[in-house]
Amino acid sequence: MIAYCTNVHPAPDLSGILTQLDRYAVPVREALDADTLPLGLWLPAPVARGLTEDRSARRAFAAELAARGLTVSTLNAFPYGDFHEEVVKHKVYFPTWTDPRRLEYTKDCATVLADLLPDTAGYGSVSTLPLAWREPWTLMDDGTAATALAELTRFLRERPDRPIKLAVEPEPGCVLDTVADAVGWLAGRVDPEFVGICLDTCHLAVSFADPVETVESIRRAGLAVVKVQASAALEVAEPGTEEGRRAVAAYSEPRYLHQVRENAPGGVLAADDLPEAFDALPAEHPWRVHFHVPLHAVPPAPLTSTTDVLVAAVAAVDPGVHVEVETYTWTVLPGAGDLADGIAAELRWAHEHLAAGVAP
């Protein structure tokens, strides 16, 4: 299954979601000449709550999706509210896993997903944030978050239908900054039958970790990759040159955080956003930038993207893992064209380069 994530579409309510799907998802399915198109669905918290409270509404929504030839096996429950405000930045990490609203939202997403799963789905997945942004975070917060995940696990375990699994998504700058951080925090704290890793391959690339060794480290810890977010980071080999600086600066924009890492010989250096990286980092070694760039489109020279990390990671995970193309940055991408055309082109690329390791 290779899905595309609908968090790229701003929609405050169920009617708006269906309108966006008519405008984009249905044309994408038709452009791909596919009978069905898998979605990685994103639901704002009020929509998820409303569907949870009304099973007939869930069934009606499932029927609307089916009528459009759309299927859903995974939900992206990282963004809680408006993901397309003028400035999102750190807001995307709230509420954190210390806030009861995060637990309730995730339960709601699992409830909705259970009624949307196609008959062919072996399980459903819900991806979530890596606890919180790293500051402030205390040992007490650790305990609170662990308790919340234990409560969610009890909720998932007691469901009589097909399993729904939580996928925790490491992200640069967060409490669980890298996959190694997530593995260290989750192993021994969670039930691996219900909680595992969401491997965002843009985040993975930004950390400069080896993708194959990373997947093996997850297995050795007794955890699983529940979901892969198929994404690519922006890379500049020589950020200190005038050409390199000018090229990467074109991707500096005010809506989202674009964490930067520099692969220095003494260790990976960090900046929390692209504008500050120009002053905070020496720019003497390659940079990778947390800016999800379209999988099929090579950035203008001297920039490149990290699709090689994506391909290696997907080849290393177990067959049947959910794969979700998550390029949410189309609306802030320099020179972006038609969105439906872009999504269709990404999915063609994904099927060509990734499908061998992905279940149908």
C-alpha positions as CSV (number, residue, x, y, z in Angstrom):
1,M,0.0,0.0,0.0
2,I,1.4,3.4,-1.0
3,A,-0.9,6.2,0.1
4,Y,-0.6,10.0,0.0
5,C,-1.1,12.1,3.1
6,T,-4.0,14.5,3.0
7,N,-2.5,16.9,5.5
8,V,-1.5,18.9,2.4
9,H,-5.1,19.9,2.1
10,P,-6.6,22.6,4.5
11,A,-10.1,21.6,5.6
12,P,-11.7,22.6,8.9
13,D,-14.7,20.2,8.7
14,L,-16.0,17.1,7.1
15,S,-17.6,18.9,4.2
16,G,-14.4,20.7,3.5
17,I,-12.5,17.4,3.6
18,L,-14.8,15.8,1.0
19,T,-14.5,19.0,-1.2
20,Q,-10.7,18.7,-1.1
21,L,-10.8,15.0,-2.0
22,D,-13.0,15.8,-4.9
23,R,-10.7,18.5,-6.1
24,Y,-7.4,16.6,-5.7
25,A,-7.7,12.9,-4.7
26,V,-10.2,11.9,-7.3
27,P,-8.3,13.5,-10.1
28,V,-5.1,11.9,-8.8
29,R,-6.7,8.5,-8.9
30,E,-8.0,9.1,-12.4
31,A,-4.6,10.3,-13.6
32,L,-3.0,7.1,-12.3
33,D,-5.8,5.1,-14.0
34,A,-6.4,3.3,-10.7
35,D,-9.6,1.7,-9.4
36,T,-8.8,2.8,-5.9
37,L,-6.4,5.3,-4.3
38,P,-5.1,4.8,-0.8
39,L,-5.0,7.8,1.4
40,G,-3.1,8.7,4.6
41,L,-6.0,10.6,6.0
42,W,-5.6,13.7,8.3
43,L,-8.5,14.7,10.4
44,P,-8.5,17.9,12.5
45,A,-9.3,17.2,16.1
46,P,-12.9,18.5,16.0
47,V,-13.7,16.4,13.0
48,A,-12.3,13.3,14.6
49,R,-14.3,14.0,17.7
50,G,-17.5,14.5,15.8
51,L,-17.1,11.2,13.9
52,T,-16.2,9.3,17.1
53,E,-19.5,10.5,18.7
54,D,-21.6,9.4,15.7
55,R,-21.1,6.0,14.3
56,S,-23.7,6.6,11.6
57,A,-21.6,9.6,10.5
58,R,-18.5,7.3,10.3
59,R,-20.4,4.8,8.1
60,A,-21.6,7.6,5.9
61,F,-18.1,9.0,5.6
62,A,-16.8,5.5,4.7
63,A,-19.4,5.3,2.0
64,E,-18.4,8.7,0.6
65,L,-14.8,7.6,0.4
66,A,-15.8,4.3,-1.3
67,A,-17.9,6.1,-3.8
68,R,-14.9,8.1,-4.8
69,G,-12.6,5.0,-5.1
70,L,-10.6,6.1,-2.0
71,T,-9.4,3.8,0.8
72,V,-7.9,4.5,4.2
73,S,-5.6,2.2,6.2
74,T,-3.6,4.9,8.0
75,L,-4.2,8.2,9.7
76,N,-1.7,11.0,10.3
77,A,-2.5,12.2,13.8
78,F,0.6,14.4,14.2
79,P,-1.0,17.8,13.4
80,Y,-3.9,18.4,15.9
81,G,-5.5,21.6,14.5
82,D,-5.0,24.0,11.6
83,F,-1.9,22.8,9.7
84,H,-2.1,25.7,7.2
85,E,-2.1,28.7,9.4
86,E,0.1,31.6,8.3
87,V,2.7,30.5,10.9
88,V,2.7,27.0,12.2
89,K,6.3,26.4,13.4
90,H,6.2,25.0,17.0
91,K,2.4,25.0,17.2
92,V,2.4,21.6,15.4
93,Y,3.8,20.0,18.6
94,F,0.8,21.0,20.7
95,P,-0.9,19.5,22.5
96,T,1.9,17.3,23.6
97,W,1.7,13.8,25.0
98,T,1.5,15.3,28.5
99,D,-1.8,16.9,27.6
100,P,-5.0,14.8,27.9
101,R,-6.2,16.3,24.6
102,R,-3.5,14.4,22.7
103,L,-4.6,11.1,24.2
104,E,-8.2,11.7,23.4
105,Y,-7.5,12.9,19.9
106,T,-5.5,9.8,19.2
107,K,-8.2,7.5,20.6
108,D,-10.7,9.3,18.3
109,C,-8.5,8.8,15.3
110,A,-8.2,5.1,16.1
111,T,-12.0,4.8,16.5
112,V,-12.6,6.5,13.2
113,L,-10.0,4.4,11.4
114,A,-11.5,1.1,12.6
115,D,-14.6,1.9,10.6
116,L,-12.7,3.0,7.5
117,L,-10.3,0.1,7.1
118,P,-10.8,-1.8,3.9
119,D,-11.3,-5.6,4.1
120,T,-7.8,-6.2,2.7
121,A,-6.1,-4.3,5.5
122,G,-4.2,-6.4,8.0
123,Y,-4.0,-3.6,10.4
124,G,-4.6,0.2,10.7
125,S,-1.9,2.7,11.7
126,V,-2.1,6.1,13.4
127,S,1.1,8.2,13.4
128,T,1.8,10.7,16.1
129,L,4.4,13.2,17.3
130,P,7.6,12.4,19.2
131,L,6.1,13.4,22.5
132,A,6.8,17.1,22.2
133,W,9.4,19.7,21.2
134,R,12.5,19.1,23.4
135,E,12.0,22.2,25.6
136,P,10.6,22.3,28.2
137,W,10.6,18.6,29.0
138,T,11.2,17.0,32.4
139,L,11.4,13.6,34.0
140,M,7.9,14.2,35.3
141,D,6.8,14.8,31.7
142,D,8.4,11.5,30.8
143,G,6.2,9.7,33.3
144,T,3.1,11.5,32.2
145,A,3.6,10.7,28.6
146,A,4.4,7.0,29.4
147,T,1.2,6.8,31.3
148,A,-0.8,8.3,28.4
149,L,0.7,5.8,26.0
150,A,-0.1,2.9,28.4
151,E,-3.7,4.1,28.5
152,L,-3.9,4.3,24.7
153,T,-2.4,0.8,24.5
154,R,-5.2,-0.5,26.8
155,F,-7.7,1.2,24.6
156,L,-6.3,-0.4,21.4
157,R,-5.9,-3.8,23.0
158,E,-9.6,-3.9,24.0
159,R,-10.9,-3.2,20.5
160,P,-12.7,-6.2,19.1
161,D,-11.9,-5.5,15.5
162,R,-8.7,-5.6,13.5
163,P,-5.6,-4.2,15.3
164,I,-4.9,-0.5,15.2
165,K,-1.3,0.4,15.9
166,L,0.4,3.7,17.0
167,A,3.4,4.8,15.1
168,V,5.6,7.3,17.0
169,E,7.5,9.6,14.6
170,P,10.9,10.9,15.6
171,E,11.7,14.5,14.4
172,P,14.8,16.7,14.6
173,G,14.6,19.1,17.6
174,C,11.9,17.1,19.5
175,V,12.2,15.0,22.7
176,L,12.6,12.0,20.4
177,D,15.0,13.7,18.0
178,T,16.3,10.7,16.1
179,V,15.2,7.1,15.6
180,A,17.8,6.1,18.2
181,D,16.2,8.4,20.7
182,A,12.7,6.9,19.9
183,V,14.0,3.3,20.2
184,G,15.7,4.1,23.5
185,W,12.6,5.7,24.9
186,L,10.0,3.2,23.7
187,A,11.8,-0.1,24.2
188,G,10.6,-1.6,27.5
189,R,8.0,1.2,28.0
190,V,5.4,0.1,25.4
191,D,3.8,-3.0,24.1
192,P,5.4,-3.5,20.7
193,E,2.2,-5.3,19.5
194,F,0.5,-1.9,19.5
195,V,3.2,0.8,19.6
196,G,6.1,1.1,17.2
197,I,7.9,3.6,14.9
198,C,6.8,5.9,12.2
199,L,9.9,6.1,10.0
200,D,9.8,9.5,8.3
201,T,12.6,9.2,5.8
202,C,13.1,13.0,5.5
203,H,13.7,13.2,9.3
204,L,15.9,10.1,9.0
205,A,18.0,11.7,6.3
206,V,18.4,15.0,8.2
207,S,19.9,13.1,11.1
208,F,22.5,11.6,8.8
209,A,21.8,8.1,10.2
210,D,22.4,5.0,8.0
211,P,18.9,3.9,6.9
212,V,19.6,0.1,6.8
213,E,21.3,0.1,10.2
214,T,18.5,2.2,11.6
215,V,15.9,-0.3,10.6
216,E,18.0,-3.1,12.0
217,S,18.4,-1.2,15.3
218,I,14.6,-1.0,15.6
219,R,14.3,-4.8,15.1
220,R,17.1,-5.5,17.6
221,A,15.1,-3.5,20.2
222,G,12.1,-5.7,19.7
223,L,10.1,-2.9,18.1
224,A,8.7,-2.6,14.6
225,V,8.4,0.0,11.8
226,V,4.6,0.4,11.7
227,K,4.6,3.0,9.1
228,V,7.0,4.7,6.7
229,Q,6.4,8.3,5.7
230,A,8.0,8.4,2.3
231,S,9.7,11.8,2.1
232,A,12.9,13.4,1.0
233,A,15.0,16.2,2.6
234,L,16.8,19.0,0.9
235,E,20.6,18.6,0.7
236,V,23.3,21.1,-0.2
237,A,26.9,19.8,-0.4
238,E,28.6,23.2,-0.1
239,P,26.4,25.5,2.0
240,G,29.2,27.9,2.6
241,T,29.5,28.9,-1.1
242,E,27.5,31.9,-2.4
243,E,25.8,29.6,-4.8
244,G,24.9,27.0,-2.2
245,R,23.7,29.7,0.3
246,R,21.5,31.4,-2.3
247,A,20.0,28.2,-3.5
248,V,19.0,26.9,-0.1
249,A,17.8,30.3,1.1
250,A,15.1,30.1,-1.5
251,Y,13.4,27.5,0.7
252,S,13.3,29.6,3.8
253,E,9.7,30.5,4.5
254,P,7.6,31.5,7.6
255,R,5.0,28.7,7.9
256,Y,6.9,25.6,8.9
257,L,10.0,24.8,10.8
258,H,12.9,23.7,8.6
259,Q,15.5,22.1,11.0
260,V,19.0,22.0,9.6
261,R,21.8,19.5,10.3
262,E,25.5,19.8,9.3
263,N,27.5,16.6,8.9
264,A,30.7,17.8,10.6
265,P,33.6,15.3,11.2
266,G,33.2,15.8,15.0
267,G,29.5,15.1,15.0
268,V,26.3,16.4,13.5
269,L,25.7,20.1,14.2
270,A,22.2,21.5,14.6
271,A,20.1,24.6,14.0
272,D,16.4,24.7,14.7
273,D,15.3,26.5,11.6
274,L,16.7,27.5,8.2
275,P,17.0,31.3,8.8
276,E,19.2,30.8,11.9
277,A,21.3,28.1,10.3
278,F,23.2,30.7,8.2
279,D,24.5,32.3,11.4
280,A,24.6,29.3,13.8
281,L,26.4,26.7,11.6
282,P,29.9,26.9,10.2
283,A,28.6,25.8,6.7
284,E,31.9,23.9,6.0
285,H,30.3,20.5,5.5
286,P,27.1,19.2,3.9
287,W,23.7,20.4,5.2
288,R,20.4,18.5,5.2
289,V,17.3,20.5,5.7
290,H,13.9,19.4,7.0
291,F,12.0,20.6,3.9
292,H,9.9,17.8,2.4
293,V,10.7,18.1,-1.4
294,P,8.6,16.2,-4.0
295,L,10.0,12.7,-4.6
296,H,9.9,12.9,-8.4
297,A,11.4,16.4,-8.8
298,V,15.2,17.0,-8.6
299,P,15.8,20.3,-6.9
300,P,17.7,22.9,-8.9
301,A,21.5,22.6,-8.7
302,P,23.5,22.8,-6.5
303,L,20.8,21.3,-4.4
304,T,19.9,17.6,-4.3
305,S,17.3,15.5,-2.4
306,T,17.7,12.4,-0.2
307,T,15.5,9.9,-2.1
308,D,18.4,7.5,-1.9
309,V,17.8,7.3,1.9
310,L,14.1,6.7,1.2
311,V,14.7,3.9,-1.2
312,A,17.2,2.1,1.1
313,A,14.9,2.5,4.1
314,V,11.8,1.0,2.4
315,A,13.9,-1.9,1.0
316,A,15.0,-2.7,4.6
317,V,11.6,-2.7,6.3
318,D,9.4,-5.7,6.5
319,P,7.0,-6.3,3.6
320,G,3.5,-5.0,4.2
321,V,4.4,-1.9,6.2
322,H,2.2,1.1,5.4
323,V,3.9,3.7,3.2
324,E,2.5,7.2,3.1
325,V,3.9,9.9,0.7
326,E,4.0,13.0,2.9
327,T,5.0,16.1,1.0
328,Y,2.9,18.7,3.0
329,T,5.1,21.6,1.7
330,W,3.5,22.0,-1.7
331,T,1.9,25.3,-0.7
332,V,5.3,26.8,0.3
333,L,7.4,25.1,-2.4
334,P,9.2,27.5,-4.7
335,G,7.9,27.1,-8.2
336,A,5.2,24.5,-7.3
337,G,2.8,23.7,-10.1
338,D,-0.6,22.1,-10.1
339,L,-1.1,20.1,-6.8
340,A,-3.0,17.2,-8.3
341,D,-0.5,16.8,-11.1
342,G,2.3,16.9,-8.5
343,I,0.8,14.3,-6.2
344,A,0.2,12.0,-9.1
345,A,3.8,12.4,-10.3
346,E,5.0,11.6,-6.8
347,L,2.9,8.5,-6.6
348,R,4.1,7.3,-10.0
349,W,7.7,7.8,-8.7
350,A,6.9,5.9,-5.5
351,H,5.3,3.0,-7.3
352,E,8.3,2.8,-9.7
353,H,11.0,3.0,-7.0
354,L,9.4,1.6,-3.8
355,A,6.6,-0.8,-4.8
356,A,8.9,-3.9,-4.8
357,G,9.1,-3.8,-1.0
358,V,5.5,-2.8,-0.4
359,A,2.4,-4.9,-0.1
360,P,-0.4,-4.1,-2.6
